[in-house]
Amino acid sequence: MMKERMQIEEKKQNIEKENVGGERIIRILSEDLRGRMKVYPALAKIKGISWSLSNATCNILKIDKSRTVDSLTKEEIDKISKFLKNPKFPDFLINRRADFKTGENNHLIGADLELQTGFDIKRLKQIKSYKGYRHAAKLPLRGQRTKSHFRKNKIKGVGIKKKQKIKDKKVGLY
């Protein structure tokens, strides 16, 4: 009787788990993670969480890195998501140090990170900085060479079209 109650409670706790094609999918911070994955690489799949952040999260929350995501309880999933929303990491692990507008140290995850990155690029273009010009021209920003890379097949495409026109004219003459 007691075992049955415990099984029912575990099923209620794992509401977020869904069966998809025989494999469970667990949702953490609006990211679907496969149940068979280990916790350490699964957390690194979330946008804005690096391998070092994933490692630090597992160590701080005392979660075994080799456990599968499937084995996490509802409380542990909630604990992970709450911690990653307001992380207590050293400043060198945070992805938004000294924010341009507020001057605070923040850590952005998921859609917030993508949105803020887009705003930063728009600001660089608006103030017409060097990086802004490079973004607008879709060229590399950090001093890479452009002789052999970043070409986008502009010259090659034009040359191929000319060759095709010449072949068409020759066929029409005979």
MOJO-V159144 format. One record per residue. N is the residue number from 1. RES is the residue in three letters. SS is DSSP state (@ for helix, = for strand, . for the rest). NEAR is the number of other C-alpha atoms within 10 Angstrom. Layout:
BEGIN
n->N res->RES ss->SS near->NEAR
n->N res->RES ss->SS near->NEAR
END
This chain:
BEGIN
n->1 res->MET ss->. near->5
n->2 res->MET ss->@ near->6
n->3 res->LYS ss->@ near->8
n->4 res->GLU ss->@ near->9
n->5 res->ARG ss->@ near->10
n->6 res->MET ss->@ near->11
n->7 res->GLN ss->@ near->11
n->8 res->ILE ss->@ near->10
n->9 res->GLU ss->@ near->11
n->10 res->GLU ss->@ near->13
n->11 res->LYS ss->@ near->14
n->12 res->LYS ss->@ near->11
n->13 res->GLN ss->@ near->14
n->14 res->ASN ss->. near->17
n->15 res->ILE ss->. near->11
n->16 res->GLU ss->. near->15
n->17 res->LYS ss->. near->21
n->18 res->GLU ss->= near->14
n->19 res->ASN ss->= near->10
n->20 res->VAL ss->= near->9
n->21 res->GLY ss->. near->7
n->22 res->GLY ss->. near->7
n->23 res->GLU ss->= near->13
n->24 res->ARG ss->= near->18
n->25 res->ILE ss->= near->20
n->26 res->ILE ss->= near->22
n->27 res->ARG ss->= near->17
n->28 res->ILE ss->= near->17
n->29 res->LEU ss->. near->18
n->30 res->SER ss->. near->12
n->31 res->GLU ss->= near->15
n->32 res->ASP ss->= near->14
n->33 res->LEU ss->= near->22
n->34 res->ARG ss->= near->19
n->35 res->GLY ss->. near->21
n->36 res->ARG ss->. near->15
n->37 res->MET ss->. near->15
n->38 res->LYS ss->= near->18
n->39 res->VAL ss->@ near->24
n->40 res->TYR ss->@ near->23
n->41 res->PRO ss->@ near->18
n->42 res->ALA ss->@ near->22
n->43 res->LEU ss->@ near->27
n->44 res->ALA ss->@ near->16
n->45 res->LYS ss->. near->15
n->46 res->ILE ss->. near->18
n->47 res->LYS ss->. near->16
n->48 res->GLY ss->. near->19
n->49 res->ILE ss->. near->22
n->50 res->SER ss->. near->17
n->51 res->TRP ss->@ near->14
n->52 res->SER ss->@ near->12
n->53 res->LEU ss->@ near->19
n->54 res->SER ss->@ near->20
n->55 res->ASN ss->@ near->18
n->56 res->ALA ss->@ near->17
n->57 res->THR ss->@ near->22
n->58 res->CYS ss->@ near->17
n->59 res->ASN ss->@ near->12
n->60 res->ILE ss->@ near->11
n->61 res->LEU ss->@ near->12
n->62 res->LYS ss->. near->9
n->63 res->ILE ss->. near->16
n->64 res->ASP ss->. near->12
n->65 res->LYS ss->. near->18
n->66 res->SER ss->. near->11
n->67 res->ARG ss->. near->14
n->68 res->THR ss->= near->17
n->69 res->VAL ss->@ near->26
n->70 res->ASP ss->@ near->19
n->71 res->SER ss->@ near->13
n->72 res->LEU ss->. near->18
n->73 res->THR ss->. near->17
n->74 res->LYS ss->@ near->17
n->75 res->GLU ss->@ near->11
n->76 res->GLU ss->@ near->13
n->77 res->ILE ss->@ near->18
n->78 res->ASP ss->@ near->14
n->79 res->LYS ss->@ near->12
n->80 res->ILE ss->@ near->19
n->81 res->SER ss->@ near->16
n->82 res->LYS ss->@ near->12
n->83 res->PHE ss->@ near->15
n->84 res->LEU ss->@ near->21
n->85 res->LYS ss->@ near->13
n->86 res->ASN ss->. near->11
n->87 res->PRO ss->. near->17
n->88 res->LYS ss->. near->14
n->89 res->PHE ss->. near->15
n->90 res->PRO ss->. near->8
n->91 res->ASP ss->@ near->13
n->92 res->PHE ss->@ near->8
n->93 res->LEU ss->@ near->16
n->94 res->ILE ss->. near->18
n->95 res->ASN ss->. near->17
n->96 res->ARG ss->= near->17
n->97 res->ARG ss->. near->14
n->98 res->ALA ss->. near->12
n->99 res->ASP ss->. near->11
n->100 res->PHE ss->. near->9
n->101 res->LYS ss->. near->6
n->102 res->THR ss->. near->8
n->103 res->GLY ss->. near->10
n->104 res->GLU ss->. near->11
n->105 res->ASN ss->. near->13
n->106 res->ASN ss->= near->17
n->107 res->HIS ss->. near->21
n->108 res->LEU ss->. near->21
n->109 res->ILE ss->. near->17
n->110 res->GLY ss->. near->14
n->111 res->ALA ss->@ near->12
n->112 res->ASP ss->@ near->13
n->113 res->LEU ss->@ near->16
n->114 res->GLU ss->@ near->14
n->115 res->LEU ss->@ near->11
n->116 res->GLN ss->@ near->13
n->117 res->THR ss->@ near->12
n->118 res->GLY ss->@ near->12
n->119 res->PHE ss->@ near->12
n->120 res->ASP ss->@ near->14
n->121 res->ILE ss->@ near->14
n->122 res->LYS ss->@ near->15
n->123 res->ARG ss->@ near->13
n->124 res->LEU ss->@ near->18
n->125 res->LYS ss->@ near->17
n->126 res->GLN ss->@ near->11
n->127 res->ILE ss->. near->11
n->128 res->LYS ss->. near->13
n->129 res->SER ss->. near->12
n->130 res->TYR ss->@ near->12
n->131 res->LYS ss->@ near->17
n->132 res->GLY ss->@ near->19
n->133 res->TYR ss->@ near->16
n->134 res->ARG ss->@ near->16
n->135 res->HIS ss->@ near->16
n->136 res->ALA ss->@ near->14
n->137 res->ALA ss->. near->9
n->138 res->LYS ss->. near->11
n->139 res->LEU ss->. near->16
n->140 res->PRO ss->. near->14
n->141 res->LEU ss->. near->12
n->142 res->ARG ss->. near->8
n->143 res->GLY ss->. near->7
n->144 res->GLN ss->. near->10
n->145 res->ARG ss->. near->9
n->146 res->THR ss->. near->10
n->147 res->LYS ss->. near->7
n->148 res->SER ss->. near->6
n->149 res->HIS ss->. near->10
n->150 res->PHE ss->. near->12
n->151 res->ARG ss->. near->11
n->152 res->LYS ss->. near->9
n->153 res->ASN ss->. near->8
n->154 res->LYS ss->@ near->8
n->155 res->ILE ss->@ near->9
n->156 res->LYS ss->@ near->10
n->157 res->GLY ss->@ near->10
n->158 res->VAL ss->@ near->10
n->159 res->GLY ss->@ near->10
n->160 res->ILE ss->@ near->10
n->161 res->LYS ss->@ near->10
n->162 res->LYS ss->@ near->10
n->163 res->LYS ss->@ near->10
n->164 res->GLN ss->@ near->10
n->165 res->LYS ss->@ near->10
n->166 res->ILE ss->@ near->10
n->167 res->LYS ss->@ near->10
n->168 res->ASP ss->@ near->10
n->169 res->LYS ss->@ near->10
n->170 res->LYS ss->@ near->9
n->171 res->VAL ss->@ near->8
n->172 res->GLY ss->@ near->7
n->173 res->LEU ss->@ near->6
n->174 res->TYR ss->. near->5
END
